[in-house]
Amino acid sequence: MSEVLLADGFEEAIVGQCCVSFRMIYSVEKMVEVLMARDGMSSEDAMDYISYNCIGSYVGEMTPIWLSESVEY
């Protein structure tokens, strides 16, 4: 099994771990809250940062899972 990968600075946004792949699961909404509180970003800037630097990044089979509870269709 590969080593679990963590998103640095987003420990407060961890909501679980996948029982099948053992990948960490992060709440996108909580990640936005972290960036707003820690870095003073607006919610839009925080979402742009997360989209580009986290959701848009693949770092191997243990890439974390990004969970969003506010899906818009």
Secondary structure as GFF3:
##gff-version 3
##sequence-region A 1 73
A	DSSP	three_ten_helix	11	13	.	.	.	ID=ss1
A	DSSP	beta_strand	14	17	.	.	.	ID=ss2
A	DSSP	beta_strand	24	27	.	.	.	ID=ss3
A	DSSP	alpha_helix	28	39	.	.	.	ID=ss4
A	DSSP	alpha_helix	43	50	.	.	.	ID=ss5
A	DSSP	pi_helix	51	55	.	.	.	ID=ss6
A	DSSP	beta_strand	65	67	.	.	.	ID=ss7
###
